[in-house]
């Protein structure tokens, strides 16, 4: 798991495909003006999922992890809490879905506040949950989740 501001993203040697496409999409498409939805980024299979909504209490969300894709979650406006934990410390709640590239998990982890301009990167070794409320309660947030093919 890596957390930082978007301006520092290039300092990390992240083993994914489509990172350059994702950064170009951020600059060229001005996601603050786009409708929420799924945007395919090119030949690598990378996808941008633009989301807008209210944050929710942490206990209402499941932990999850992926195998084929890493998540680069970028907060565009507002702020949210994100949870993270080593996958090895979690217990599966069911079977892995290859179609969704997702397994739901149970366990405990750590939490961090991510503000506009910040990102969190979750590899397939990380359990995570996102769109979580701060102690002030539900609040609007707009974000983009890049699904980047994992090469690690």
C-alpha positions in Angstrom: 0.0 0.0 0.0 1.3 3.5 -0.9 -0.4 6.7 0.1 0.8 10.2 -1.0 -0.3 13.2 -3.1 -0.8 12.7 -6.8 2.1 15.0 -7.7 4.5 12.5 -6.2 3.1 9.4 -7.9 6.0 9.2 -10.4 8.5 8.7 -7.6 7.3 5.1 -7.0 8.3 2.1 -9.1 4.9 0.6 -9.2 4.8 -2.7 -11.2 1.6 -2.2 -13.2 0.6 -1.6 -16.8 -1.4 1.5 -17.8 0.0 3.9 -15.2 1.1 6.3 -18.0 -2.3 6.0 -19.6 -4.0 6.8 -16.3 -1.9 9.9 -15.7 -2.5 11.1 -19.3 -6.2 10.5 -18.9 -6.2 12.7 -15.7 -4.6 15.5 -17.6 -6.5 15.2 -20.9 -10.0 14.3 -19.8 -10.4 16.7 -16.9 -12.4 14.1 -14.8 -14.0 16.8 -12.7 -16.2 17.6 -15.7 -17.0 14.0 -16.7 -20.0 11.9 -15.8 -19.5 9.0 -13.3 -18.8 5.8 -15.2 -16.3 3.4 -16.6 -13.7 4.6 -19.0 -11.3 2.3 -20.9 -7.8 3.7 -21.2 -6.2 1.8 -24.0 -4.3 -1.3 -25.0 -3.1 -2.4 -21.6 -6.5 -3.2 -20.2 -6.4 -0.3 -17.7 -9.8 1.2 -16.7 -10.8 4.4 -14.9 -13.9 4.2 -12.8 -15.2 7.7 -12.0 -17.4 7.7 -8.9 -19.3 10.3 -7.0 -21.3 9.7 -3.8 -21.5 10.0 -0.1 -19.1 8.3 2.2 -20.4 5.5 4.5 -19.6 4.1 8.0 -16.7 1.7 7.9 -18.7 -1.1 9.4 -21.1 -1.1 6.4 -18.3 -2.0 3.9 -16.5 -5.2 3.4 -12.8 -5.6 3.0 -11.8 -6.7 -0.5 -8.8 -7.7 -2.6 -8.0 -8.3 -6.2 -5.6 -10.7 -8.0 -5.2 -9.4 -11.6 -5.5 -5.7 -11.0 -4.1 -3.1 -8.6 -6.2 -0.1 -7.5 -5.0 3.4 -7.7 -7.7 5.4 -5.9 -7.4 9.2 -6.4 -9.7 11.6 -4.5 -10.7 14.5 -6.7 -12.9 16.4 -4.3 -13.9 16.0 -0.7 -12.2 13.5 1.6 -12.6 9.9 2.6 -11.2 7.3 5.0 -9.6 4.3 3.4 -8.8 1.0 5.2 -5.8 -1.2 4.4 -4.3 -4.4 5.8 -2.0 -7.2 4.6 -4.0 -9.7 2.7 -2.3 -12.5 4.7 -4.1 -11.2 7.8 -7.6 -11.5 6.4 -10.1 -14.4 6.2 -12.1 -14.9 3.0 -15.8 -14.4 3.3 -16.5 -16.5 0.1 -14.9 -17.5 -3.1 -12.8 -15.3 -5.4 -14.8 -14.1 -8.4 -12.6 -14.1 -11.5 -15.2 -12.2 -13.4 -15.2 -9.3 -10.9 -11.5 -9.9 -9.9 -12.6 -9.6 -6.3 -12.7 -11.5 -3.1 -14.5 -10.2 0.0 -12.7 -10.6 3.3 -13.1 -10.3 7.1 -10.5 -9.0 9.5 -9.1 -5.8 10.9 -6.8 -3.2 9.5 -5.6 0.4 9.7 -7.3 3.5 8.4 -6.1 6.7 6.9 -7.7 10.0 5.7 -7.2 10.8 2.0 -8.0 14.3 0.9 -8.5 15.8 -2.5 -5.3 15.5 -4.5 -4.3 12.4 -2.6 -4.1 8.8 -3.6 -3.9 5.4 -2.2 -2.4 2.5 -4.2 -3.5 -1.1 -3.3 -1.6 -4.0 -4.8 -3.0 -7.6 -4.9 -1.2 -8.2 -1.6 -3.4 -5.6 0.1 -6.9 -5.8 1.5 -8.7 -2.5 1.4 -12.0 -0.7 1.8 -12.8 2.8 0.7 -15.5 5.6 0.5 -15.6 5.5 4.3 -16.9 8.4 6.4 -14.8 10.5 8.8 -15.9 11.0 12.4 -18.0 13.9 11.2 -20.3 11.5 9.3 -21.2 11.0 5.6 -19.9 13.6 3.2 -19.7 13.9 -0.6 -16.6 12.7 -2.4 -15.7 12.4 -6.0 -12.9 10.1 -7.0 -11.4 7.9 -9.7 -10.4 4.3 -9.2 -7.9 3.2 -11.8 -7.8 -0.6 -12.3 -4.3 -1.3 -13.4 -3.1 -4.7 -14.6 -0.6 -6.1 -12.0 2.8 -7.2 -13.2 4.4 -7.7 -9.7 
